[in-house]
Every structure is written in C-alpha cells, then in structure tokens.
Amino acid sequence: MLSLPQNCSESVRIAQNRIAEATRAAGRSVDSVTLLAVSKGQSSAAIDSAARAGVEHFGENFVQESLPKIDALAGRELTWHFIGRLQANKTRPVAERFAWVHAVDRLKIAERLSEQRPFHAPPLNVCLQLHVGGEATKGGVEAAGIRALAQQVSALPRLRLRGIINMPPALTEVARQR
C-alpha cells in the first residue's frame, strides 16, 4: 500500500520500482501485484495526481469522506477499495460504489453487501479479515471460524470471495511477523 503525498509522482515511481524488484526477486510477474494507494484523508486533487502517475486502485475507510471523492473523479477509470471495518448502517453506499471490500468479518455484513449490490454491477470482491495476534484493537474473525464464514460468503450471489487478509502485530522480526 502507498500513502499519498500531495505531489506524488516520485512516490509512485519509487513504489513501482520496489514492486518490480520484489517480484523479480520472487520469480513473479510484476503484473501479479496491484498497487493500492491509501487515499483516506487525501484530496481529490491528490488522488487525481496519483492517477495521472499511473495508480488505478485507491483505498478508503471513511464512507462519508470517500463518496465526494468518488463523484469528483467519476470521469477516471479508478477502482475503489473499502479498506476499513464496515458498520452495518454503511453497507449500502459501499455495495453501490466500491469494487472491493477488504475487511469482512461478519456474515451479517456480507449478507447486507450482497443484498444491496446493484444487479447491473459485477459481483463485489470481498476479502475476509482473519484476527491474528490476539490484539484487542484489531478486528476479524477468529481462525476457528474462518472456514465457515468463507463457505457462507462464497454462497452469496452478489459477492465474490477473493481472499483473506490480516493485520499481524507490529514486530521487529520479519520472520516472526510472517
């Protein structure tokens, strides 16, 4: 993920170079990685600048803040990701306006997203959030319940389960964090 500075073309170039180096080292295609710029707290102008620099995917986690930006940039072919914990009373605008939801942790949220997804839109891409590390400040479904939730979400008609995400505890040792 990339945080957006106001003048971001250099930051985008650096991030793209790092992705290219990492994929090359891992024996993967650079096309197998998607750069997701976290645009929460950023202006439409900053997002437009990043889009002009080649970024196509943007992550937001405040529904009310994101909708005016999505409207302002409607002329651009951008992919919007909702990246935060989603409250049940905010599922409709997310189901209607976003392409991805990255933190589904309850069947109730998934059901509402599926019911509220417009029929003319493609299925909404969702990732389940797995709670790891035991931190009370982080959400997600516990490991014992992830398989059942995945099966239930996979059965919903307007959603496409794309994967599992987690937020590991901040550790200094990369091997322990993995």
MDTraj code that builds the backbone (N, CA, C; nanometers):
import mdtraj as md
import numpy as np

residues = "MET LEU SER LEU PRO GLN ASN CYS SER GLU SER VAL ARG ILE ALA GLN ASN ARG ILE ALA GLU ALA THR ARG ALA ALA GLY ARG SER VAL ASP SER VAL THR LEU LEU ALA VAL SER LYS GLY GLN SER SER ALA ALA ILE ASP SER ALA ALA ARG ALA GLY VAL GLU HIS PHE GLY GLU ASN PHE VAL GLN GLU SER LEU PRO LYS ILE ASP ALA LEU ALA GLY ARG GLU LEU THR TRP HIS PHE ILE GLY ARG LEU GLN ALA ASN LYS THR ARG PRO VAL ALA GLU ARG PHE ALA TRP VAL HIS ALA VAL ASP ARG LEU LYS ILE ALA GLU ARG LEU SER GLU GLN ARG PRO PHE HIS ALA PRO PRO LEU ASN VAL CYS LEU GLN LEU HIS VAL GLY GLY GLU ALA THR LYS GLY GLY VAL GLU ALA ALA GLY ILE ARG ALA LEU ALA GLN GLN VAL SER ALA LEU PRO ARG LEU ARG LEU ARG GLY ILE ILE ASN MET PRO PRO ALA LEU THR GLU VAL ALA ARG GLN ARG".split()
xyz = np.array([
    [0.0841, -0.1174, 0.0000],
    [0.0000, 0.0000, 0.0000],
    [0.0888, 0.1238, 0.0000],
    [0.0376, 0.2282, -0.0575],
    [0.1100, 0.3534, -0.0735],
    [0.0272, 0.4642, -0.0132],
    [0.0877, 0.5444, 0.0754],
    [0.0203, 0.6640, 0.1261],
    [0.0514, 0.7777, 0.0302],
    [-0.0472, 0.8620, 0.0042],
    [-0.0330, 0.9650, -0.0987],
    [0.0150, 1.0985, -0.0440],
    [0.1316, 1.1474, -0.0873],
    [0.1675, 1.2865, -0.0606],
    [0.0998, 1.3744, -0.1658],
    [0.0935, 1.5040, -0.1427],
    [0.0275, 1.5930, -0.2380],
    [0.0888, 1.5829, -0.3788],
    [0.2198, 1.5897, -0.3921],
    [0.2858, 1.5738, -0.5220],
    [0.3453, 1.4341, -0.5224],
    [0.2771, 1.3413, -0.5835],
    [0.3106, 1.2023, -0.5585],
    [0.3764, 1.1275, -0.6733],
    [0.4065, 1.1892, -0.7845],
    [0.4605, 1.1132, -0.8969],
    [0.5916, 1.0435, -0.8610],
    [0.6763, 1.1075, -0.7816],
    [0.8023, 1.0455, -0.7411],
    [0.7760, 0.9274, -0.6470],
    [0.6828, 0.9432, -0.5542],
    [0.6492, 0.8336, -0.4624],
    [0.5921, 0.7145, -0.5383],
    [0.5099, 0.7402, -0.6378],
    [0.4525, 0.6323, -0.7187],
    [0.5637, 0.5612, -0.7949],
    [0.6536, 0.6368, -0.8535],
    [0.7654, 0.5763, -0.9271],
    [0.8497, 0.4882, -0.8357],
    [0.8789, 0.5360, -0.7154],
    [0.9587, 0.4585, -0.6196],
    [0.8848, 0.3300, -0.5812],
    [0.7557, 0.3415, -0.5533],
    [0.6769, 0.2230, -0.5165],
    [0.6734, 0.1225, -0.6313],
    [0.6549, 0.1698, -0.7530],
    [0.6513, 0.0798, -0.8684],
    [0.7860, 0.0111, -0.8886],
    [0.8959, 0.0836, -0.8669],
    [1.0290, 0.0224, -0.8776],
    [1.0506, -0.0841, -0.7706],
    [1.0053, -0.0571, -0.6474],
    [1.0187, -0.1546, -0.5398],
    [0.9358, -0.2800, -0.5699],
    [0.8178, -0.2612, -0.6250],
    [0.7347, -0.3758, -0.6628],
    [0.8047, -0.4572, -0.7707],
    [0.8605, -0.3887, -0.8700],
    [0.9307, -0.4582, -0.9788],
    [1.0491, -0.5387, -0.9249],
    [1.1262, -0.4799, -0.8336],
    [1.2405, -0.5501, -0.7749],
    [1.1951, -0.6711, -0.6936],
    [1.0917, -0.6537, -0.6132],
    [1.0432, -0.7628, -0.5282],
    [0.9855, -0.8763, -0.6109],
    [0.9113, -0.8442, -0.7147],
    [0.8533, -0.9513, -0.7968],
    [0.9622, -1.0246, -0.8747],
    [1.0585, -0.9507, -0.9213],
    [1.1705, -1.0134, -0.9920],
    [1.2441, -1.1093, -0.8976],
    [1.2710, -1.0648, -0.7741],
    [1.3414, -1.1487, -0.6762],
    [1.2597, -1.2722, -0.6391],
    [1.1273, -1.2608, -0.6433],
    [1.0399, -1.3730, -0.6077],
    [1.0055, -1.4602, -0.7281],
    [1.0543, -1.4234, -0.8461],
    [1.0243, -1.5007, -0.9658],
    [0.8808, -1.4848, -1.0117],
    [0.8216, -1.3715, -0.9809],
    [0.6826, -1.3450, -1.0190],
    [0.6784, -1.2343, -1.1230],
    [0.5659, -1.2264, -1.1898],
    [0.5432, -1.1195, -1.2856],
    [0.5031, -0.9930, -1.2101],
    [0.5505, -0.8794, -1.2553],
    [0.5120, -0.7526, -1.1938],
    [0.3615, -0.7303, -1.2080],
    [0.3023, -0.7890, -1.3099],
    [0.1581, -0.7765, -1.3310],
    [0.0763, -0.8533, -1.2280],
    [0.1412, -0.9378, -1.1476],
    [0.0685, -1.0147, -1.0462],
    [0.0473, -0.9358, -0.9175],
    [0.0971, -0.8124, -0.9135],
    [0.0858, -0.7277, -0.7944],
    [0.0079, -0.6020, -0.8305],
    [-0.0839, -0.5640, -0.7430],
    [-0.1619, -0.4420, -0.7622],
    [-0.1209, -0.3399, -0.6568],
    [-0.0837, -0.2226, -0.7012],
    [-0.0511, -0.1133, -0.6103],
    [-0.1811, -0.0489, -0.5649],
    [-0.2062, -0.0520, -0.4351],
    [-0.3259, 0.0067, -0.3765],
    [-0.2824, 0.1283, -0.2957],
    [-0.3211, 0.2462, -0.3423],
    [-0.2856, 0.3702, -0.2735],
    [-0.3922, 0.4024, -0.1702],
    [-0.3514, 0.4186, -0.0465],
    [-0.4444, 0.4544, 0.0598],
    [-0.4689, 0.6046, 0.0495],
    [-0.5914, 0.6385, 0.0109],
    [-0.6229, 0.7780, -0.0175],
    [-0.7087, 0.8435, 0.0894],
    [-0.7324, 0.7731, 0.2012],
    [-0.8102, 0.8342, 0.3087],
    [-0.7376, 0.9598, 0.3573],
    [-0.8140, 1.0637, 0.3820],
    [-0.7549, 1.1886, 0.4279],
    [-0.6915, 1.2717, 0.3175],
    [-0.6945, 1.2238, 0.1949],
    [-0.6350, 1.2955, 0.0828],
    [-0.7431, 1.3656, 0.0012],
    [-0.7036, 1.4694, -0.0670],
    [-0.7972, 1.5439, -0.1510],
    [-0.8174, 1.4733, -0.2846],
    [-0.9230, 1.5126, -0.3526],
    [-0.9466, 1.4614, -0.4884],
    [-0.8308, 1.4977, -0.5795],
    [-0.7723, 1.6169, -0.5584],
    [-0.6589, 1.6604, -0.6410],
    [-0.5388, 1.5685, -0.6214],
    [-0.5127, 1.5264, -0.4982],
    [-0.4002, 1.4356, -0.4724],
    [-0.4253, 1.2999, -0.5369],
    [-0.5484, 1.2528, -0.5291],
    [-0.5828, 1.1250, -0.5919],
    [-0.5693, 1.1364, -0.7429],
    [-0.6148, 1.2483, -0.7986],
    [-0.6016, 1.2711, -0.9425],
    [-0.4546, 1.2728, -0.9839],
    [-0.3699, 1.3336, -0.9013],
    [-0.2263, 1.3360, -0.9289],
    [-0.1693, 1.1941, -0.9310],
    [-0.2099, 1.1122, -0.8347],
    [-0.1631, 0.9735, -0.8321],
    [-0.2150, 0.8962, -0.9530],
    [-0.3383, 0.9232, -0.9918],
    [-0.3947, 0.8555, -1.1101],
    [-0.3170, 0.8944, -1.2350],
    [-0.2806, 1.0224, -1.2460],
    [-0.2000, 1.0657, -1.3609],
    [-0.0624, 1.0002, -1.3597],
    [-0.0139, 0.9624, -1.2412],
    [0.1162, 0.8952, -1.2293],
    [0.1050, 0.7442, -1.2511],
    [-0.0179, 0.6946, -1.2743],
    [-0.0338, 0.5544, -1.3078],
    [-0.1036, 0.4675, -1.2045],
    [-0.1450, 0.5239, -1.0917],
    [-0.2160, 0.4453, -0.9906],
    [-0.3619, 0.4339, -1.0318],
    [-0.4163, 0.3130, -1.0223],
    [-0.5560, 0.2901, -1.0612],
    [-0.6434, 0.2440, -0.9454],
    [-0.5830, 0.1966, -0.8358],
    [-0.6575, 0.1416, -0.7227],
    [-0.6374, 0.2297, -0.6001],
    [-0.7496, 0.2683, -0.5370],
    [-0.7454, 0.3577, -0.4220],
    [-0.8269, 0.3012, -0.3073],
    [-0.7708, 0.3093, -0.1867],
    [-0.8357, 0.2553, -0.0676],
    [-0.8842, 0.3646, 0.0247],
    [-1.0079, 0.3525, 0.0639],
    [-1.0727, 0.4470, 0.1556],
    [-1.1307, 0.3696, 0.2724],
    [-1.1376, 0.4348, 0.3905],
    [-1.2044, 0.3668, 0.5014],
    [-1.3026, 0.4551, 0.5770],
    [-1.3357, 0.5703, 0.5227],
    [-1.4410, 0.6539, 0.5785],
    [-1.5442, 0.6763, 0.4686],
    [-1.6617, 0.6176, 0.4829],
    [-1.7620, 0.6221, 0.3769],
    [-1.7970, 0.7658, 0.3401],
    [-1.8284, 0.8495, 0.4411],
    [-1.8711, 0.9864, 0.4110],
    [-1.7617, 1.0671, 0.3422],
    [-1.6377, 1.0419, 0.3749],
    [-1.5271, 1.1139, 0.3118],
    [-1.5028, 1.0652, 0.1692],
    [-1.5267, 0.9386, 0.1452],
    [-1.4927, 0.8802, 0.0152],
    [-1.5925, 0.9149, -0.0949],
    [-1.7200, 0.9247, -0.0633],
    [-1.8213, 0.9428, -0.1683],
    [-1.8017, 1.0699, -0.2505],
    [-1.7721, 1.1858, -0.1896],
    [-1.7464, 1.3043, -0.2733],
    [-1.6230, 1.2878, -0.3628],
    [-1.5228, 1.2152, -0.3154],
    [-1.4035, 1.1919, -0.3977],
    [-1.4368, 1.1011, -0.5163],
    [-1.5141, 0.9974, -0.4905],
    [-1.5543, 0.9074, -0.5986],
    [-1.6329, 0.9861, -0.7036],
    [-1.7234, 1.0730, -0.6584],
    [-1.8013, 1.1561, -0.7510],
    [-1.7112, 1.2507, -0.8291],
    [-1.6178, 1.3162, -0.7598],
    [-1.5300, 1.4142, -0.8249],
    [-1.4413, 1.3494, -0.9303],
    [-1.4094, 1.2230, -0.9129],
    [-1.3184, 1.1531, -1.0047],
    [-1.3910, 1.0512, -1.0920],
    [-1.5213, 1.0695, -1.1063],
    [-1.6031, 0.9735, -1.1813],
    [-1.5591, 0.9598, -1.3269],
    [-1.4955, 1.0609, -1.3832],
    [-1.4508, 1.0538, -1.5220],
    [-1.3275, 0.9673, -1.5423],
    [-1.2628, 0.9287, -1.4364],
    [-1.1429, 0.8435, -1.4435],
    [-1.1822, 0.6982, -1.4210],
    [-1.1105, 0.6081, -1.4831],
    [-1.1351, 0.4648, -1.4604],
    [-1.0506, 0.4203, -1.3416],
    [-1.1063, 0.4380, -1.2230],
    [-1.0384, 0.4020, -1.0994],
    [-1.1137, 0.2894, -1.0310],
    [-1.0414, 0.2111, -0.9545],
    [-1.1011, 0.1018, -0.8787],
    [-1.0947, 0.1408, -0.7317],
    [-1.2111, 0.1434, -0.6675],
    [-1.2214, 0.1864, -0.5280],
    [-1.2337, 0.0658, -0.4360],
    [-1.1518, 0.0677, -0.3308],
    [-1.1473, -0.0385, -0.2312],
    [-1.1894, 0.0201, -0.0969],
    [-1.2811, -0.0445, -0.0278],
    [-1.3117, -0.0053, 0.1090],
    [-1.2226, -0.0900, 0.1978],
    [-1.1370, -0.0257, 0.2787],
    [-1.0318, -0.0986, 0.3487],
    [-1.0474, -0.1031, 0.4998],
    [-1.1526, -0.0486, 0.5529],
    [-1.1668, -0.0483, 0.6988],
    [-1.2778, -0.1391, 0.7459],
    [-1.2961, -0.1392, 0.8768],
    [-1.4078, -0.2140, 0.9358],
    [-1.5363, -0.1437, 0.8952],
    [-1.6297, -0.2187, 0.8463],
    [-1.7532, -0.1640, 0.7917],
    [-1.8682, -0.1835, 0.8895],
    [-1.9366, -0.0744, 0.9192],
    [-2.0542, -0.0795, 1.0054],
    [-2.1755, -0.1178, 0.9211],
    [-2.2681, -0.1886, 0.9816],
    [-2.3863, -0.2372, 0.9103],
    [-2.4667, -0.1227, 0.8487],
    [-2.4732, -0.0081, 0.9142],
    [-2.5533, 0.1033, 0.8615],
    [-2.4859, 0.1765, 0.7457],
    [-2.3668, 0.1327, 0.7052],
    [-2.2957, 0.1987, 0.5950],
    [-2.2710, 0.1037, 0.4784],
    [-2.3353, -0.0115, 0.4796],
    [-2.3086, -0.1091, 0.3738],
    [-2.3650, -0.0669, 0.2387],
    [-2.4787, 0.0017, 0.2359],
    [-2.5411, 0.0353, 0.1071],
    [-2.4480, 0.1177, 0.0168],
    [-2.3950, 0.2317, 0.0621],
    [-2.3076, 0.3071, -0.0297],
    [-2.1816, 0.2302, -0.0687],
    [-2.1318, 0.1461, 0.0190],
    [-2.0140, 0.0651, -0.0152],
    [-2.0520, -0.0379, -0.1208],
    [-2.1656, -0.1043, -0.1027],
    [-2.2116, -0.2041, -0.2007],
    [-2.2363, -0.1390, -0.3367],
    [-2.2819, -0.0153, -0.3366],
    [-2.3165, 0.0526, -0.4612],
    [-2.1968, 0.1173, -0.5306],
    [-2.0952, 0.1600, -0.4564],
    [-1.9927, 0.2467, -0.5144],
    [-1.8512, 0.1887, -0.5191],
    [-1.8264, 0.0819, -0.4464],
    [-1.6915, 0.0258, -0.4394],
    [-1.6841, -0.1039, -0.5188],
    [-1.5624, -0.1416, -0.5575],
    [-1.5388, -0.2680, -0.6282],
    [-1.4879, -0.3763, -0.5341],
    [-1.4276, -0.3330, -0.4223],
    [-1.3665, -0.4256, -0.3268],
    [-1.4027, -0.3844, -0.1849],
    [-1.4153, -0.4843, -0.0975],
    [-1.4243, -0.4627, 0.0470],
    [-1.3222, -0.5560, 0.1103],
    [-1.2307, -0.4977, 0.1884],
    [-1.1169, -0.5736, 0.2404],
    [-1.1288, -0.6187, 0.3849],
    [-1.2383, -0.6007, 0.4478],
    [-1.2383, -0.6374, 0.5893],
    [-1.3726, -0.6945, 0.6333],
    [-1.4251, -0.7903, 0.5605],
    [-1.5498, -0.8542, 0.6015],
    [-1.5169, -0.9524, 0.7133],
    [-1.5812, -0.9321, 0.8275],
    [-1.5530, -1.0177, 0.9416],
    [-1.6787, -1.0769, 1.0051],
    [-1.7956, -1.0477, 0.9443],
    [-1.9212, -1.0987, 0.9982],
    [-2.0139, -1.1336, 0.8827],
    [-2.0887, -1.2424, 0.8982],
    [-2.1830, -1.2828, 0.7952],
    [-2.2873, -1.1741, 0.7720],
    [-2.3327, -1.1077, 0.8756],
    [-2.4340, -1.0019, 0.8624],
    [-2.3883, -0.8945, 0.7628],
    [-2.2631, -0.8543, 0.7702],
    [-2.2098, -0.7520, 0.6783],
    [-2.2087, -0.8074, 0.5362],
    [-2.1630, -0.9298, 0.5200],
    [-2.1577, -0.9904, 0.3868],
    [-2.2975, -1.0025, 0.3271],
    [-2.3941, -1.0429, 0.4064],
    [-2.5316, -1.0564, 0.3571],
    [-2.5869, -0.9215, 0.3127],
    [-2.5632, -0.8182, 0.3906],
    [-2.6114, -0.6845, 0.3545],
    [-2.5446, -0.6362, 0.2257],
    [-2.4134, -0.6580, 0.2123],
    [-2.3431, -0.6175, 0.0904],
    [-2.4006, -0.6893, -0.0314],
    [-2.4266, -0.8181, -0.0189],
    [-2.4813, -0.8953, -0.1299],
    [-2.6219, -0.8464, -0.1662],
    [-2.7054, -0.8242, -0.0661],
    [-2.8426, -0.7777, -0.0900],
    [-2.8460, -0.6391, -0.1528],
    [-2.7490, -0.5533, -0.1168],
    [-2.7506, -0.4135, -0.1594],
    [-2.6660, -0.3875, -0.2837],
    [-2.5944, -0.4871, -0.3320],
    [-2.5143, -0.4706, -0.4533],
    [-2.6091, -0.4575, -0.5724],
    [-2.5942, -0.3514, -0.6536],
    [-2.6827, -0.3364, -0.7698],
    [-2.6697, -0.4551, -0.8662],
    [-2.7815, -0.4954, -0.9225],
    [-2.7818, -0.6110, -1.0124],
    [-2.7080, -0.5838, -1.1431],
    [-2.6963, -0.4577, -1.1835],
    [-2.6230, -0.4242, -1.3067],
    [-2.4724, -0.4236, -1.2847],
    [-2.4281, -0.4252, -1.1594],
    [-2.2847, -0.4217, -1.1275],
    [-2.2300, -0.5641, -1.1189],
    [-2.1010, -0.5796, -1.1458],
    [-2.0413, -0.7125, -1.1266],
    [-2.0417, -0.7474, -0.9776],
    [-2.0222, -0.8739, -0.9440],
    [-2.0164, -0.9090, -0.8023],
    [-1.9095, -0.8265, -0.7297],
    [-1.9377, -0.7955, -0.6051],
    [-1.8454, -0.7192, -0.5212],
    [-1.7343, -0.8117, -0.4730],
    [-1.6106, -0.7733, -0.4950],
    [-1.4952, -0.8509, -0.4496],
    [-1.4787, -0.8288, -0.2997],
    [-1.4682, -0.9366, -0.2236],
    [-1.4514, -0.9231, -0.0792],
    [-1.3370, -1.0110, -0.0304],
    [-1.2722, -0.9616, 0.0739],
    [-1.1712, -1.0376, 0.1463],
    [-1.2172, -1.0494, 0.2905],
    [-1.2009, -1.1655, 0.3465],
    [-1.2341, -1.1862, 0.4870],
    [-1.1172, -1.1402, 0.5720],
    [-1.1474, -1.0850, 0.6881],
    [-1.0413, -1.0421, 0.7785],
    [-1.0243, -1.1459, 0.8881],
    [-0.9050, -1.2022, 0.8943],
    [-0.8689, -1.3021, 0.9943],
    [-0.8022, -1.2309, 1.1109],
    [-0.8499, -1.2569, 1.2313],
    [-0.7906, -1.1952, 1.3508],
    [-0.6717, -1.2798, 1.3947],
    [-0.5544, -1.2203, 1.3922],
    [-0.4329, -1.2897, 1.4354],
    [-0.3641, -1.2065, 1.5427],
    [-0.2870, -1.2698, 1.6238],
    [-0.2064, -1.1974, 1.7210],
    [-0.2759, -1.1644, 1.8513],
    [-0.4074, -1.1875, 1.8606],
    [-0.4767, -1.1656, 1.9862],
    [-0.4915, -1.0211, 2.0304],
    [-0.4650, -0.9259, 1.9431],
    [-0.4759, -0.7851, 1.9809],
    [-0.6221, -0.7415, 1.9866],
    [-0.6619, -0.6842, 2.0980],
    [-0.8000, -0.6403, 2.1168],
    [-0.8357, -0.5224, 2.0266],
    [-0.7363, -0.4484, 1.9802],
    [-0.7617, -0.3303, 1.8971],
    [-0.7851, -0.3644, 1.7508],
    [-0.7667, -0.4902, 1.7142],
    [-0.7847, -0.5302, 1.5749],
    [-0.9031, -0.6244, 1.5622],
    [-0.9750, -0.6096, 1.4518],
    [-1.0936, -0.6909, 1.4286],
    [-1.0628, -0.8137, 1.3467],
    [-1.1684, -0.8852, 1.3135],
    [-1.1564, -1.0023, 1.2295],
    [-1.2182, -1.1230, 1.2950],
    [-1.2383, -1.2244, 1.2147],
    [-1.2939, -1.3499, 1.2629],
    [-1.1783, -1.4368, 1.3126],
    [-1.2034, -1.5093, 1.4194],
    [-1.1004, -1.5979, 1.4746],
    [-1.0749, -1.7140, 1.3778],
    [-0.9575, -1.7717, 1.3860],
    [-0.9181, -1.8790, 1.2947],
    [-1.0176, -1.9947, 1.2948],
    [-1.0749, -2.0265, 1.4094],
    [-1.1688, -2.1385, 1.4184],
    [-1.2953, -2.1139, 1.3361],
    [-1.3280, -1.9881, 1.3067],
    [-1.4497, -1.9574, 1.2336],
    [-1.4295, -1.9158, 1.0893],
    [-1.3060, -1.9087, 1.0429],
    [-1.2793, -1.8547, 0.9090],
    [-1.3334, -1.9456, 0.7991],
    [-1.3217, -2.0774, 0.8150],
    [-1.3690, -2.1700, 0.7111],
    [-1.5207, -2.1596, 0.6943],
    [-1.5935, -2.1567, 0.8044],
    [-1.7397, -2.1473, 0.7977],
    [-1.7822, -2.0151, 0.7337],
    [-1.7169, -1.9055, 0.7731],
    [-1.7515, -1.7755, 0.7144],
    [-1.7198, -1.7750, 0.5653],
    [-1.6080, -1.8318, 0.5264],
    [-1.5718, -1.8383, 0.3838],
    [-1.6765, -1.9153, 0.3043],
    [-1.7235, -2.0254, 0.3576],
    [-1.8260, -2.1041, 0.2886],
    [-1.9565, -2.0257, 0.2768],
    [-1.9945, -1.9558, 0.3821],
    [-2.1189, -1.8791, 0.3804],
    [-2.1097, -1.7620, 0.2824],
    [-1.9977, -1.6911, 0.2840],
    [-1.9795, -1.5768, 0.1940],
    [-1.9732, -1.6243, 0.0490],
    [-1.9075, -1.7364, 0.0238],
    [-1.8977, -1.7895, -0.1124],
    [-2.0339, -1.8212, -0.1719],
    [-2.1310, -1.8494, -0.0881],
    [-2.2653, -1.8842, -0.1354],
    [-2.3513, -1.7622, -0.1662],
    [-2.3067, -1.6427, -0.1291],
    [-2.3868, -1.5224, -0.1523],
    [-2.3777, -1.4812, -0.2991],
    [-2.4911, -1.4507, -0.3619],
    [-2.4939, -1.4325, -0.5072],
    [-2.4264, -1.3069, -0.5621],
    [-2.4169, -1.2014, -0.4882],
    [-2.3632, -1.0750, -0.5428],
    [-2.2226, -1.0456, -0.4932],
    [-2.1597, -1.1450, -0.4288],
    [-2.0236, -1.1292, -0.3774],
    [-1.9319, -1.2309, -0.4420],
    [-1.8046, -1.1936, -0.4528],
    [-1.7013, -1.2872, -0.4983],
    [-1.5906, -1.2874, -0.3935],
    [-1.5770, -1.3977, -0.3228],
    [-1.4727, -1.4101, -0.2213],
    [-1.3380, -1.4189, -0.2912],
    [-1.2496, -1.3253, -0.2598],
    [-1.1204, -1.3166, -0.3282],
    [-1.0019, -1.3552, -0.2409],
    [-1.0216, -1.3598, -0.1086],
    [-0.9082, -1.3968, -0.0250],
    [-0.9297, -1.3624, 0.1205],
    [-0.8213, -1.3747, 0.1944],
    [-0.8203, -1.3473, 0.3377],
    [-0.7109, -1.2450, 0.3644],
    [-0.7430, -1.1481, 0.4486],
    [-0.6430, -1.0502, 0.4902],
    [-0.6261, -1.0604, 0.6408],
    [-0.5147, -1.0106, 0.6898],
    [-0.4960, -0.9975, 0.8339],
    [-0.3985, -0.8860, 0.8610],
    [-0.4020, -0.8379, 0.9813],
    [-0.3102, -0.7342, 1.0260],
    [-0.2288, -0.7926, 1.1405],
    [-0.1091, -0.8433, 1.1107],
    [-0.0294, -0.9050, 1.2172],
    [0.0186, -0.7985, 1.3160],
    [0.0509, -0.8408, 1.4362],
    [0.1048, -0.7456, 1.5333],
    [0.2342, -0.6840, 1.4805],
    [0.2595, -0.5630, 1.5190],
    [0.3843, -0.4969, 1.4795],
    [0.4996, -0.5612, 1.5537],
    [0.5862, -0.6250, 1.4787],
    [0.7043, -0.6906, 1.5361],
    [0.8267, -0.6452, 1.4601],
    [0.9409, -0.6466, 1.5266],
    [1.0640, -0.6051, 1.4594],
    [1.1249, -0.7179, 1.3780],
    [1.0938, -0.8423, 1.4133],
    [1.1486, -0.9567, 1.3411],
    [1.0513, -0.9986, 1.2310],
    [1.0957, -0.9854, 1.1059],
    [1.0107, -1.0171, 0.9915],
    [0.9668, -1.1625, 0.9942],
    [1.0559, -1.2537, 1.0280],
    [1.0214, -1.3964, 1.0299],
    [0.9096, -1.4239, 1.1298],
    [0.9140, -1.3622, 1.2469],
    [0.8067, -1.3823, 1.3458],
    [0.6776, -1.3204, 1.2974],
    [0.6851, -1.2087, 1.2307],
    [0.5644, -1.1441, 1.1818],
    [0.4961, -1.2324, 1.0755],
    [0.5736, -1.2933, 0.9905],
    [0.5169, -1.3850, 0.8897],
    [0.4564, -1.5051, 0.9558],
])
top = md.Topology()
chain = top.add_chain()
for i, resn in enumerate(residues, 1):
    res = top.add_residue(resn, chain, resSeq=i)
    for name in ("N", "CA", "C"):
        top.add_atom(name, md.element.get_by_symbol(name[0]), res)
traj = md.Trajectory(xyz[None], top)
